Amino acid sequence: MPTAAPGDPEKSNGPRSRKGARTRERLVDAAKVIFEEHGFLEARVSDITDEAGLSHGSFYYYFESKEEVFREVAEAVDELLSAPLGDVILDDSSQAAPRERIREAMRRYFESYRDQARILGVIEQVSRYDDQVGAIRLARHQRYTEQVADSIRRLQHRQLADPKLDPAIIAGALGAVTTRFAEMYLVQGAIDCPFEDAIDQVALLFVNTLGLDGPTSVSPSRGSAGS
């Protein structure tokens, strides 16, 4: 396996040059394509380098194994899926009502999940036996749940959400329902419904569970999902 020269700062600390960053990105993008096409077990490093148009040795300059590059692919996909939380739900500059934010976040999440369905199916399989992939996904899920729970507390503080709810439990439950539904619907094809209906119904589940339209609600102008 090729190794860097002793004291090589780029190898020890990751690619610092723009060229190095672009090369690494090419390898990650190529790896994603290969994992989607062949799955994890059948994918080979040579397939990845061929897809990237790079030499076999260049792969080992940036990654020690296909397991390492797969974990980076999985982390990038998880970051993409969690983006609607920060970009929509927790956007302090938004003037949208909570239910509007929820629906927009759900739309973006399902669109991303649909676009990434092939690689997500592979990630789900690998996470069952690769402890590091599982740990990465669990840590991100825990951060996501904590942020959602904090958002629910803010809604309760502004008398927009049902005060009887336990934010941590509800955040975990809603997150689990959303993730599992998306997997069954967009990866396994076990649920047959129009895309817009899926968005509407899951968003409505959030709204009803939080009690956003119930007697504890006030005018949306008094607060938002991220307030």
N, CA, C and O of each residue as an XYZ file, in Angstrom:
908
protein
N       0.849     -1.187      0.000
C       0.000      0.000      0.000
C       0.886      1.239      0.000
O       1.763      1.339      0.858
N       0.704      2.196     -0.924
C       1.547      3.386     -0.972
C       1.428      4.206      0.299
O       0.351      4.301      0.889
N       2.510      4.783      0.709
C       2.522      5.637      1.899
C       3.187      6.949      1.558
O       3.926      7.056      0.579
N       2.911      7.957      2.389
C       3.516      9.265      2.153
C       4.942      9.274      2.683
O       5.315      8.459      3.526
N       5.720     10.201      2.176
C       7.074     10.362      2.666
C       7.025     10.871      4.096
O       6.089     11.581      4.462
N       8.025     10.520      4.924
C       8.049     10.973      6.313
C       7.945     12.489      6.392
O       8.608     13.212      5.648
N       7.114     12.952      7.294
C       6.999     14.387      7.488
C       6.150     15.087      6.451
O       6.101     16.317      6.435
N       5.480     14.350      5.585
C       4.637     14.967      4.554
C       3.412     15.588      5.230
O       2.539     14.846      5.679
N       3.310     16.940      5.322
C       2.218     17.563      6.055
C       0.876     17.363      5.395
O      -0.151     17.332      6.073
N       0.868     17.227      4.069
C      -0.415     17.071      3.399
C      -1.024     15.721      3.703
O      -2.235     15.620      3.903
N      -0.207     14.683      3.742
C      -0.712     13.342      4.035
C      -1.130     13.224      5.486
O      -2.170     12.633      5.776
N      -0.344     13.773      6.413
C      -0.629     13.594      7.834
C      -1.834     14.410      8.284
O      -2.513     14.024      9.235
N      -2.112     15.522      7.624
C      -3.194     16.382      8.059
C      -4.298     16.526      7.025
O      -5.184     17.368      7.177
N      -4.255     15.712      5.973
C      -5.263     15.822      4.929
C      -4.798     16.797      3.857
O      -3.884     17.587      4.095
N      -5.413     16.753      2.686
C      -4.996     17.616      1.585
C      -5.245     19.081      1.890
O      -6.370     19.480      2.191
N      -4.187     19.880      1.810
C      -4.319     21.297      2.109
C      -4.446     22.132      0.839
O      -5.034     23.213      0.871
N      -3.916     21.660     -0.256
C      -3.979     22.421     -1.491
C      -5.339     22.261     -2.146
O      -6.062     21.300     -1.884
N      -5.676     23.213     -2.998
C      -6.935     23.111     -3.728
C      -6.949     21.877     -4.618
O      -7.969     21.199     -4.746
N      -5.815     21.599     -5.224
C      -5.731     20.422     -6.089
C      -5.966     19.152     -5.276
O      -6.686     18.252     -5.710
N      -5.352     19.086     -4.091
C      -5.535     17.914     -3.248
C      -6.976     17.756     -2.806
O      -7.507     16.646     -2.773
N      -7.613     18.881     -2.462
C      -9.012     18.830     -2.037
C      -9.902     18.365     -3.178
O     -10.832     17.588     -2.967
N      -9.619     18.842     -4.394
C     -10.420     18.431     -5.557
C     -10.225     16.949     -5.856
O     -11.177     16.248     -6.201
N      -8.989     16.477     -5.724
C      -8.720     15.060     -5.979
C      -9.454     14.182     -4.976
O     -10.048     13.167     -5.341
N      -9.409     14.578     -3.725
C     -10.108     13.816     -2.691
C     -11.612     13.817     -2.974
O     -12.276     12.790     -2.836
N     -12.137     14.962     -3.364
C     -13.567     15.060     -3.670
C     -13.935     14.169     -4.852
O     -14.998     13.548     -4.860
N     -13.052     14.108     -5.852
C     -13.298     13.228     -6.999
C     -13.377     11.776     -6.568
O     -14.215     11.019     -7.057
N     -12.507     11.393     -5.657
C     -12.512     10.010     -5.173
C     -13.783      9.696     -4.378
O     -14.350      8.612     -4.514
N     -14.222     10.634     -3.557
C     -15.444     10.423     -2.775
C     -16.652     10.337     -3.701
O     -17.510      9.470     -3.530
N     -16.718     11.236     -4.681
C     -17.833     11.211     -5.642
C     -17.840      9.907     -6.437
O     -18.891      9.306     -6.660
N     -16.652      9.484     -6.857
C     -16.556      8.237     -7.618
C     -16.934      7.044     -6.752
O     -17.607      6.122     -7.212
N     -16.502      7.065     -5.506
C     -16.832      5.965     -4.589
C     -18.342      5.851     -4.416
O     -18.884      4.746     -4.393
N     -19.008      6.968     -4.296
C     -20.464      6.956     -4.142
C     -21.123      6.283     -5.346
O     -22.040      5.478     -5.184
N     -20.657      6.611     -6.548
C     -21.209      6.005     -7.766
C     -20.997      4.495     -7.762
O     -21.912      3.734     -8.079
N     -19.803      4.069     -7.407
C     -19.474      2.638     -7.413
C     -20.253      1.888     -6.343
O     -20.746      0.788     -6.594
N     -20.369      2.462     -5.166
C     -21.138      1.806     -4.095
C     -22.608      1.688     -4.488
O     -23.254      0.687     -4.180
N     -23.131      2.693     -5.157
C     -24.516      2.636     -5.622
C     -24.707      1.528     -6.646
O     -25.714      0.820     -6.622
N     -23.747      1.380     -7.540
C     -23.861      0.405     -8.626
C     -23.598     -1.023     -8.170
O     -24.283     -1.951     -8.600
N     -22.605     -1.202     -7.300
C     -22.155     -2.551     -6.956
C     -22.418     -2.959     -5.511
O     -22.220     -4.119     -5.149
N     -22.864     -2.015     -4.680
C     -22.959     -2.314     -3.263
C     -21.585     -2.214     -2.625
O     -20.591     -2.003     -3.320
N     -21.520     -2.364     -1.309
C     -20.242     -2.208     -0.630
C     -19.320     -3.405     -0.827
O     -18.143     -3.232     -1.141
N     -19.835     -4.606     -0.649
C     -18.980     -5.799     -0.669
C     -18.357     -6.041     -2.034
O     -17.209     -6.477     -2.113
N     -19.077     -5.770     -3.094
C     -18.574     -6.040     -4.443
C     -17.736     -4.901     -5.015
O     -17.041     -5.086     -6.014
N     -17.792     -3.746     -4.403
C     -17.022     -2.601     -4.898
C     -15.531     -2.823     -4.658
O     -15.136     -3.373     -3.630
N     -14.712     -2.394     -5.608
C     -13.262     -2.519     -5.490
C     -12.627     -1.136     -5.587
O     -13.175     -0.228     -6.213
N     -11.473     -0.993     -4.965
C     -10.751      0.279     -5.035
C     -10.433      0.617     -6.485
O     -10.497      1.781     -6.880
N     -10.090     -0.391     -7.281
C      -9.779     -0.142     -8.688
C     -10.994      0.402     -9.440
O     -10.846      1.211    -10.357
N     -12.196     -0.040     -9.055
C     -13.408      0.503     -9.667
C     -13.547      1.989     -9.360
O     -13.939      2.781    -10.216
N     -13.220      2.349     -8.129
C     -13.335      3.742     -7.704
C     -12.342      4.616     -8.447
O     -12.697      5.691     -8.930
N     -11.107      4.163     -8.539
C     -10.102      4.973     -9.220
C     -10.374      5.062    -10.726
O     -10.114      6.092    -11.350
N     -10.890      3.993    -11.295
C     -11.259      4.042    -12.716
C     -12.377      5.057    -12.942
O     -12.342      5.824    -13.904
N     -13.360      5.055    -12.056
C     -14.483      5.996    -12.167
C     -13.996      7.433    -12.013
O     -14.487      8.338    -12.688
N     -13.030      7.636    -11.123
C     -12.494      8.973    -10.875
C     -11.475      9.395    -11.916
O     -11.126     10.572    -12.002
N     -10.988      8.439    -12.716
C      -9.957      8.754    -13.695
C      -8.614      9.037    -13.049
O      -7.857      9.887    -13.518
N      -8.320      8.319    -11.967
C      -7.079      8.520    -11.231
C      -6.329      7.202    -11.111
O      -6.886      6.133    -11.364
N      -5.071      7.287    -10.726
C      -4.273      6.080    -10.571
C      -4.670      5.337     -9.303
O      -5.205      5.924     -8.362
N      -4.400      4.044     -9.294
C      -4.728      3.225     -8.133
C      -4.009      3.731     -6.889
O      -4.578      3.764     -5.798
N      -2.751      4.124     -7.067
C      -1.961      4.593     -5.928
C      -2.499      5.884     -5.326
O      -2.332      6.124     -4.130
N      -3.143      6.720     -6.142
C      -3.654      7.991     -5.624
C      -4.728      7.776     -4.563
O      -4.886      8.591     -3.654
N      -5.460      6.678     -4.686
C      -6.504      6.398     -3.695
C      -5.883      6.284     -2.301
O      -6.386      6.866     -1.340
N      -4.788      5.533     -2.203
C      -4.184      5.271     -0.906
C      -3.403      6.471     -0.368
O      -2.947      6.455      0.776
N      -3.252      7.488     -1.177
C      -2.658      8.732     -0.675
C      -3.660      9.449      0.222
O      -3.275     10.149      1.159
N      -4.964      9.269     -0.072
C      -6.011      9.966      0.671
C      -6.811      9.058      1.608
O      -7.358      9.525      2.606
N      -6.879      7.789      1.295
C      -7.675      6.862      2.101
C      -6.892      5.569      2.328
O      -6.111      5.142      1.478
N      -7.115      4.961      3.483
C      -6.428      3.721      3.793
C      -7.157      2.509      3.238
O      -6.541      1.464      3.027
N      -8.463      2.629      2.998
C      -9.244      1.478      2.570
C     -10.563      1.949      1.979
O     -10.920      3.122      2.084
N     -11.289      1.017      1.351
C     -12.615      1.379      0.844
C     -13.582      1.600      1.999
O     -14.568      2.322      1.853
N     -13.303      0.975      3.165
C     -14.131      1.218      4.340
C     -14.063      2.684      4.753
O     -15.075      3.286      5.114
N     -12.863      3.249      4.696
C     -12.694      4.644      5.103
C     -13.424      5.588      4.163
O     -14.094      6.513      4.623
N     -13.310      5.379      2.862
C     -13.989      6.272      1.931
C     -15.501      6.076      2.007
O     -16.265      7.021      1.811
N     -15.931      4.843      2.293
C     -17.371      4.619      2.435
C     -17.911      5.409      3.620
O     -18.989      5.995      3.530
N     -17.185      5.433      4.715
C     -17.637      6.185      5.883
C     -17.751      7.672      5.564
O     -18.647      8.353      6.062
N     -16.842      8.169      4.734
C     -16.925      9.579      4.346
C     -18.140      9.822      3.457
O     -18.809     10.848      3.580
N     -18.422      8.886      2.569
C     -19.620      8.993      1.734
C     -20.869      9.004      2.619
O     -21.760      9.833      2.435
N     -20.924      8.081      3.575
C     -22.083      7.985      4.457
C     -22.271      9.258      5.269
O     -23.396      9.719      5.465
N     -21.177      9.817      5.735
C     -21.274     11.036      6.537
C     -21.771     12.203      5.696
O     -22.574     13.008      6.166
N     -21.299     12.301      4.455
C     -21.735     13.380      3.571
C     -23.222     13.276      3.272
O     -23.916     14.292      3.226
N     -23.720     12.058      3.067
C     -25.139     11.856      2.788
C     -25.971     12.204      4.018
O     -27.023     12.831      3.895
N     -25.514     11.807      5.190
C     -26.237     12.143      6.417
C     -26.294     13.650      6.635
O     -27.308     14.171      7.099
N     -25.215     14.352      6.306
C     -25.206     15.809      6.427
C     -26.224     16.436      5.481
O     -26.908     17.394      5.839
N     -26.318     15.890      4.282
C     -27.282     16.391      3.306
C     -28.707     16.215      3.814
O     -29.535     17.115      3.674
N     -28.991     15.066      4.400
C     -30.341     14.797      4.886
C     -30.706     15.655      6.096
O     -31.876     15.984      6.293
N     -29.727     16.014      6.894
C     -30.015     16.815      8.084
C     -30.055     18.310      7.795
O     -30.408     19.094      8.676
N     -29.700     18.722      6.577
C     -29.649     20.140      6.234
C     -30.970     20.880      6.440
O     -30.945     22.013      6.920
N     -32.133     20.290      6.098
C     -33.390     21.036      6.277
C     -33.655     21.482      7.709
O     -34.354     22.472      7.925
N     -33.112     20.771      8.685
C     -33.316     21.169     10.071
C     -32.728     22.556     10.313
O     -33.406     23.443     10.830
N     -31.472     22.735      9.939
C     -30.833     24.029     10.143
C     -31.285     25.090      9.161
O     -31.442     26.256      9.522
N     -31.496     24.677      7.905
C     -31.837     25.643      6.860
C     -33.275     26.132      6.927
O     -33.576     27.231      6.461
N     -34.167     25.333      7.500
C     -35.590     25.691      7.520
C     -36.129     25.789      8.951
O     -36.585     26.853      9.371
N     -36.079     24.692      9.688
C     -36.689     24.662     11.018
C     -36.021     25.650     11.976
O     -36.704     26.372     12.702
N     -34.695     25.680     11.976
C     -33.970     26.507     12.937
C     -33.496     27.833     12.354
O     -32.636     28.495     12.936
N     -34.042     28.219     11.228
C     -33.654     29.481     10.577
C     -34.271     30.656     11.326
O     -35.474     30.895     11.222
N     -33.457     31.391     12.080
C     -33.955     32.501     12.885
C     -34.489     33.658     12.045
O     -35.275     34.469     12.535
N     -34.073     33.737     10.801
C     -34.512     34.842      9.955
C     -35.867     34.586      9.292
O     -36.454     35.500      8.714
N     -36.363     33.355      9.371
C     -37.620     33.007      8.703
C     -38.817     33.605      9.436
O     -38.862     33.626     10.666
N     -39.786     34.089      8.659
C     -41.036     34.610      9.210
C     -42.186     33.631      9.010
O     -43.332     33.947      9.332
N     -41.892     32.453      8.484
C     -42.936     31.463      8.215
C     -43.481     30.881      9.514
O     -42.770     30.775     10.513
N     -44.764     30.505      9.478
C     -45.394     29.865     10.627
C     -44.802     28.477     10.830
O     -44.269     27.900      9.882
N     -44.878     27.919     12.047
C     -44.305     26.602     12.319
C     -44.753     25.522     11.348
O     -43.915     24.764     10.859
N     -46.033     25.426     11.054
C     -46.504     24.358     10.171
C     -45.958     24.535      8.758
O     -45.738     23.550      8.053
N     -45.737     25.785      8.337
C     -45.156     26.025      7.007
C     -43.695     25.590      6.967
O     -43.231     25.025      5.977
N     -42.985     25.858      8.045
C     -41.585     25.424      8.114
C     -41.496     23.899      8.113
O     -40.648     23.308      7.445
N     -42.385     23.287      8.872
C     -42.371     21.824      8.949
C     -42.597     21.216      7.573
O     -41.889     20.286      7.186
N     -43.571     21.726      6.831
C     -43.855     21.148      5.516
C     -42.688     21.375      4.552
O     -42.333     20.482      3.782
N     -42.095     22.568      4.595
C     -40.974     22.846      3.700
C     -39.773     21.974      4.054
O     -39.090     21.467      3.163
N     -39.513     21.796      5.346
C     -38.409     20.929      5.765
C     -38.666     19.491      5.340
O     -37.750     18.791      4.908
N     -39.922     19.050      5.463
C     -40.263     17.687      5.067
C     -40.085     17.498      3.567
O     -39.607     16.457      3.115
N     -40.474     18.510      2.799
C     -40.297     18.422      1.347
C     -38.824     18.255      1.000
O     -38.465     17.369      0.224
N     -37.980     19.091      1.561
C     -36.546     19.034      1.251
C     -35.934     17.707      1.702
O     -35.086     17.137      1.014
N     -36.370     17.226      2.859
C     -35.846     15.958      3.366
C     -36.213     14.808      2.442
O     -35.355     14.000      2.086
N     -37.480     14.727      2.052
C     -37.920     13.645      1.169
C     -37.302     13.760     -0.215
O     -36.985     12.745     -0.834
N     -37.127     14.970     -0.705
C     -36.478     15.135     -2.003
C     -35.038     14.654     -1.956
O     -34.573     13.980     -2.875
N     -34.332     14.999     -0.883
C     -32.950     14.537     -0.733
C     -32.904     13.029     -0.564
O     -32.046     12.363     -1.141
N     -33.824     12.487      0.226
C     -33.860     11.039      0.452
C     -34.140     10.314     -0.858
O     -33.527      9.285     -1.140
N     -35.052     10.838     -1.653
C     -35.367     10.230     -2.947
C     -34.157     10.271     -3.869
O     -33.861      9.293     -4.556
N     -33.459     11.401     -3.884
C     -32.281     11.533     -4.748
C     -31.149     10.606     -4.309
O     -30.365     10.141     -5.137
N     -31.066     10.341     -3.010
C     -29.978      9.527     -2.471
C     -30.423      8.109     -2.131
O     -29.718      7.402     -1.410
N     -31.572      7.686     -2.633
C     -32.163      6.408     -2.223
C     -31.222      5.221     -2.449
O     -31.137      4.333     -1.601
N     -30.524      5.199     -3.572
C     -29.674      4.034     -3.872
C     -28.537      3.900     -2.866
O     -28.291      2.813     -2.345
N     -27.846      5.002     -2.593
C     -26.728      4.913     -1.659
C     -27.237      4.729     -0.233
O     -26.562      4.102      0.584
N     -28.413      5.262      0.080
C     -28.961      5.096      1.423
C     -29.289      3.634      1.712
O     -29.139      3.170      2.842
N     -29.735      2.912      0.692
C     -29.973      1.492      0.870
C     -28.693      0.758      1.227
O     -28.705     -0.146      2.062
N     -27.589      1.140      0.599
C     -26.291      0.522      0.892
C     -25.820      0.923      2.285
O     -25.329      0.085      3.042
N     -25.968      2.206      2.626
C     -25.545      2.690      3.938
C     -26.301      1.958      5.045
O     -25.712      1.571      6.054
N     -27.585      1.774      4.857
C     -28.388      1.082      5.855
C     -27.879     -0.342      6.066
O     -27.810     -0.809      7.203
N     -27.524     -1.034      4.988
C     -27.003     -2.392      5.098
C     -25.666     -2.418      5.823
O     -25.458     -3.236      6.719
N     -24.763     -1.527      5.439
C     -23.419     -1.517      6.020
C     -23.461     -1.132      7.498
O     -22.684     -1.651      8.300
N     -24.360     -0.231      7.853
C     -24.434      0.242      9.240
C     -24.776     -0.879     10.210
O     -24.557     -0.746     11.414
N     -25.312     -1.979      9.697
C     -25.701     -3.093     10.564
C     -24.505     -3.922     11.006
O     -24.587     -4.646     11.998
N     -23.377     -3.822     10.269
C     -22.211     -4.599     10.686
C     -20.937     -3.768     10.798
O     -19.938     -4.260     11.322
N     -20.943     -2.529     10.323
C     -19.789     -1.657     10.479
C     -20.059     -0.726     11.657
O     -20.887      0.181     11.564
N     -19.365     -0.951     12.749
C     -19.617     -0.195     13.968
C     -19.360      1.301     13.787
O     -20.060      2.127     14.372
N     -18.360      1.647     12.981
C     -18.043      3.056     12.801
C     -19.132      3.778     12.013
O     -19.505      4.899     12.358
N     -19.640      3.150     10.968
C     -20.738      3.755     10.212
C     -21.964      3.894     11.112
O     -22.642      4.921     11.100
N     -22.240      2.849     11.889
C     -23.364      2.911     12.815
C     -23.192      4.012     13.840
O     -24.151      4.705     14.179
N     -21.975      4.176     14.337
C     -21.706      5.201     15.347
C     -21.855      6.607     14.768
O     -22.372      7.505     15.432
N     -21.403      6.792     13.531
C     -21.537      8.090     12.870
C     -23.006      8.461     12.722
O     -23.403      9.593     12.997
N     -23.807      7.492     12.284
C     -25.234      7.749     12.071
C     -25.948      7.981     13.402
O     -26.827      8.838     13.495
N     -25.574      7.225     14.426
C     -26.198      7.388     15.730
C     -25.879      8.750     16.322
O     -26.756      9.409     16.881
N     -24.629      9.173     16.202
C     -24.236     10.469     16.755
C     -24.983     11.602     16.063
O     -25.424     12.551     16.712
N     -25.122     11.498     14.744
C     -25.846     12.539     14.002
C     -27.320     12.522     14.384
O     -27.939     13.575     14.535
N     -27.883     11.325     14.539
C     -29.286     11.221     14.939
C     -29.498     11.836     16.321
O     -30.511     12.497     16.555
N     -28.558     11.625     17.234
C     -28.684     12.181     18.578
C     -28.611     13.702     18.556
O     -29.361     14.373     19.265
N     -27.698     14.253     17.734
C     -27.609     15.715     17.626
C     -28.893     16.283     17.024
O     -29.415     17.298     17.485
N     -29.386     15.614     15.992
C     -30.624     16.034     15.346
C     -31.771     16.016     16.361
O     -32.542     16.972     16.438
N     -31.888     14.949     17.129
C     -32.965     14.818     18.107
C     -32.881     15.914     19.158
O     -33.902     16.479     19.549
N     -31.669     16.219     19.619
C     -31.495     17.269     20.619
C     -31.918     18.628     20.076
O     -32.523     19.426     20.792
N     -31.600     18.891     18.806
C     -31.976     20.169     18.202
C     -33.484     20.269     18.028
O     -34.070     21.323     18.277
N     -34.118     19.174     17.601
C     -35.568     19.174     17.449
C     -36.239     19.346     18.807
O     -37.216     20.085     18.929
N     -35.722     18.671     19.819
C     -36.281     18.793     21.161
C     -36.199     20.236     21.651
O     -37.139     20.738     22.268
N     -35.090     20.896     21.381
C     -34.939     22.292     21.786
C     -35.945     23.176     21.041
O     -36.502     24.109     21.620
N     -36.176     22.881     19.760
C     -37.159     23.638     18.992
C     -38.560     23.460     19.576
O     -39.335     24.415     19.637
N     -38.884     22.232     20.008
C     -40.193     21.970     20.616
C     -40.326     22.749     21.922
O     -41.392     23.293     22.211
N     -39.262     22.808     22.707
C     -39.307     23.565     23.958
C     -39.589     25.045     23.694
O     -40.330     25.691     24.434
N     -38.990     25.564     22.636
C     -39.231     26.963     22.288
C     -40.691     27.184     21.905
O     -41.295     28.185     22.289
N     -41.246     26.259     21.159
C     -42.653     26.353     20.780
C     -43.551     26.302     22.020
O     -44.527     27.044     22.123
N     -43.210     25.427     22.946
C     -43.991     25.337     24.181
C     -43.876     26.628     24.994
O     -44.853     27.101     25.574
N     -42.683     27.178     25.024
C     -42.464     28.420     25.776
C     -43.323     29.546     25.224
O     -43.782     30.407     25.975
N     -43.540     29.542     23.926
C     -44.349     30.586     23.288
C     -45.811     30.163     23.159
O     -46.591     30.805     22.455
N     -46.173     29.086     23.837
C     -47.552     28.598     23.880
C     -48.077     28.211     22.487
O     -49.256     28.387     22.181
N     -47.188     27.693     21.669
C     -47.571     27.238     20.335
C     -47.732     25.725     20.274
O     -48.484     25.217     19.442
N     -47.041     25.005     21.138
C     -47.094     23.542     21.136
C     -47.686     23.036     22.448
O     -47.674     23.732     23.463
N     -48.197     21.826     22.405
C     -48.827     21.192     23.564
C     -47.827     21.124     24.730
O     -46.781     20.486     24.606
N     -48.135     21.767     25.845
C     -47.192     21.790     26.975
C     -47.045     20.436     27.669
O     -46.110     20.243     28.446
N     -47.944     19.507     27.403
C     -47.870     18.191     28.061
C     -46.821     17.289     27.418
O     -46.469     16.258     27.991
N     -46.322     17.648     26.261
C     -45.360     16.810     25.550
C     -43.989     16.855     26.209
O     -43.555     17.896     26.703
N     -43.315     15.708     26.209
C     -41.912     15.642     26.623
C     -41.078     15.858     25.363
O     -41.056     14.987     24.493
N     -40.394     16.994     25.241
C     -39.687     17.321     23.998
C     -38.695     16.262     23.539
O     -38.615     15.966     22.347
N     -37.935     15.686     24.474
C     -36.921     14.705     24.093
C     -37.556     13.437     23.527
O     -37.102     12.902     22.516
N     -38.610     12.965     24.189
C     -39.270     11.747     23.726
C     -39.958     11.980     22.391
O     -39.842     11.158     21.482
N     -40.671     13.088     22.265
C     -41.396     13.379     21.030
C     -40.434     13.603     19.870
O     -40.695     13.150     18.756
N     -39.325     14.295     20.118
C     -38.334     14.517     19.061
C     -37.773     13.186     18.567
O     -37.616     12.983     17.363
N     -37.472     12.284     19.495
C     -36.956     10.976     19.107
C     -37.976     10.166     18.342
O     -37.643      9.508     17.357
N     -39.234     10.211     18.795
C     -40.289      9.443     18.135
C     -40.566      9.964     16.729
O     -40.666      9.182     15.783
N     -40.690     11.274     16.591
C     -40.963     11.849     15.270
C     -39.794     11.611     14.307
O     -40.000     11.359     13.120
N     -38.582     11.693     14.825
C     -37.421     11.428     13.981
C     -37.385      9.987     13.502
O     -37.077      9.717     12.342
N     -37.703      9.057     14.408
C     -37.708      7.640     14.038
C     -38.792      7.345     13.009
O     -38.557      6.607     12.052
N     -39.971      7.916     13.202
C     -41.069      7.705     12.255
C     -40.702      8.239     10.876
O     -40.920      7.569      9.866
N     -40.148      9.441     10.840
C     -39.801     10.063      9.561
C     -38.738      9.258      8.821
O     -38.866      9.001      7.624
N     -37.695      8.865      9.534
C     -36.607      8.115      8.897
C     -37.084      6.759      8.391
O     -36.774      6.365      7.267
N     -37.838      6.049      9.220
C     -38.317      4.720      8.820
C     -39.311      4.817      7.670
O     -39.274      4.002      6.748
N     -40.196      5.805      7.718
C     -41.145      5.984      6.633
C     -40.416      6.263      5.326
O     -40.741      5.677      4.293
N     -39.427      7.159      5.369
C     -38.673      7.499      4.166
C     -37.970      6.273      3.591
O     -37.938      6.086      2.375
N     -37.407      5.439      4.465
C     -36.721      4.233      3.999
C     -37.696      3.271      3.321
O     -37.425      2.771      2.230
N     -38.826      3.017      3.970
C     -39.801      2.078      3.416
C     -40.425      2.616      2.128
O     -40.703      1.856      1.201
N     -40.641      3.919      2.081
C     -41.290      4.548      0.929
C     -40.338      4.729     -0.250
O     -40.667      4.362     -1.378
N     -39.165      5.292      0.007
C     -38.283      5.723     -1.070
C     -37.145      4.757     -1.386
O     -36.549      4.839     -2.459
N     -36.837      3.845     -0.464
C     -35.775      2.852     -0.715
C     -36.377      1.485     -1.005
O     -36.059      0.863     -2.019
N     -37.251      1.015     -0.112
C     -37.811     -0.328     -0.260
C     -39.039     -0.369     -1.166
O     -39.409     -1.435     -1.656
N     -39.673      0.779     -1.392
C     -40.874      0.800     -2.220
C     -42.044      0.078     -1.591
O     -42.923     -0.415     -2.298
N     -42.067      0.007     -0.255
C     -43.117     -0.733      0.452
C     -44.388      0.076      0.638
O     -45.421     -0.476      1.018
N     -44.331      1.383      0.375
C     -45.489      2.251      0.509
C     -45.760      2.900     -0.838
O     -44.858      3.461     -1.460
N     -46.999      2.820     -1.283
C     -47.379      3.349     -2.594
C     -48.291      4.550     -2.407
O     -49.454      4.399     -2.033
N     -47.768      5.735     -2.664
C     -48.584      6.949     -2.569
C     -47.903      8.062     -3.355
O     -46.691      8.012     -3.565
N     -48.659      9.067     -3.792
C     -48.064     10.205     -4.485
C     -47.082     10.942     -3.583
O     -47.267     11.008     -2.368
N     -46.053     11.485     -4.183
C     -44.996     12.147     -3.418
C     -45.547     13.303     -2.582
O     -45.195     13.445     -1.411
N     -46.404     14.123     -3.179
C     -46.957     15.259     -2.446
C     -47.810     14.802     -1.266
O     -47.828     15.455     -0.222
N     -48.510     13.693     -1.427
C     -49.321     13.170     -0.325
C     -48.434     12.730      0.833
O     -48.780     12.935      1.996
N     -47.301     12.129      0.520
C     -46.383     11.697      1.572
C     -45.892     12.905      2.362
O     -45.835     12.871      3.591
N     -45.538     13.968      1.651
C     -45.081     15.188      2.328
C     -46.187     15.749      3.217
O     -45.964     16.060      4.387
N     -47.382     15.872      2.643
C     -48.511     16.446      3.385
C     -48.834     15.653      4.639
O     -49.029     16.227      5.710
N     -48.889     14.335      4.507
C     -49.326     13.498      5.623
C     -48.298     13.453      6.746
O     -48.667     13.506      7.920
N     -47.030     13.358      6.412
C     -46.010     13.323      7.465
C     -45.896     14.692      8.137
O     -45.712     14.779      9.351
N     -46.008     15.762      7.342
C     -46.013     17.102      7.935
C     -47.213     17.268      8.866
O     -47.089     17.846      9.945
N     -48.374     16.759      8.447
C     -49.568     16.829      9.281
C     -49.391     16.035     10.569
O     -49.886     16.430     11.624
N     -48.678     14.908     10.477
C     -48.387     14.118     11.671
C     -47.608     14.955     12.684
O     -47.903     14.924     13.878
N     -46.619     15.697     12.206
C     -45.847     16.579     13.089
C     -46.750     17.640     13.703
O     -46.731     17.848     14.916
N     -47.539     18.307     12.872
C     -48.406     19.392     13.333
C     -49.388     18.895     14.387
O     -49.563     19.525     15.430
N     -50.029     17.758     14.107
C     -51.009     17.215     15.050
C     -50.358     16.732     16.338
O     -50.885     16.948     17.429
N     -49.199     16.070     16.205
C     -48.511     15.562     17.398
C     -48.091     16.703     18.316
O     -48.204     16.602     19.538
N     -47.611     17.777     17.727
C     -47.154     18.914     18.525
C     -48.304     19.785     19.022
O     -48.115     20.649     19.879
N     -49.496     19.552     18.478
C     -50.646     20.343     18.889
C     -50.611     21.759     18.364
O     -51.117     22.675     19.012
N     -50.014     21.952     17.187
C     -49.860     23.303     16.648
C     -51.185     23.924     16.229
O     -51.293     25.147     16.139
N     -52.202     23.092     15.971
C     -53.511     23.619     15.607
C     -54.524     23.469     16.735
O     -55.717     23.708     16.548
N     -54.032     23.065     17.920
C     -54.938     22.803     19.029
C     -55.245     24.050     19.837
O     -54.875     25.155     19.441
N     -55.920     23.880     20.968
C     -56.341     25.014     21.775
C     -55.198     25.795     22.400
O     -55.389     26.925     22.849
N     -53.973     25.183     22.432
C     -52.846     25.908     23.020
C     -52.194     26.839     22.021
O     -51.332     27.640     22.382
N     -52.611     26.736     20.737
C     -51.966     27.539     19.706
C     -52.406     28.983     19.792
O     -53.508     29.289     20.246
N     -51.510     29.883     19.342
C     -51.829     31.298     19.212
C     -51.488     31.710     17.813
O     -51.099     30.869     17.003
N     -51.620     32.964     17.502
C     -51.339     33.440     16.153
C     -49.906     33.113     15.765
O     -48.993     33.347     16.556
N     -49.677     32.561     14.528
C     -48.316     32.220     14.104
C     -47.352     33.380     14.164
O     -46.141     33.175     14.250
N     -47.871     34.609     14.119
C     -46.971     35.777     14.137
C     -46.241     35.932     15.460
O     -45.267     36.678     15.560
N     -46.728     35.207     16.494
C     -46.089     35.324     17.804
C     -44.903     34.410     17.995
O     -44.193     34.504     18.996
N     -44.685     33.528     17.042
C     -43.554     32.624     17.196
C     -43.374     31.787     15.965
O     -44.205     31.817     15.057
N     -42.292     31.038     15.924
C     -42.003     30.162     14.802
C     -41.297     28.947     15.321
O     -40.924     28.874     16.492
N     -41.111     27.975     14.426
C     -40.506     26.713     14.851
C     -39.105     26.893     15.379
O     -38.630     26.068     16.159
N     -38.440     27.936     14.978
C     -37.075     28.132     15.444
C     -36.957     29.262     16.456
O     -35.845     29.627     16.838
N     -38.070     29.822     16.898
C     -38.003     30.957     17.799
C     -37.736     30.530     19.232
O     -37.650     31.376     20.122
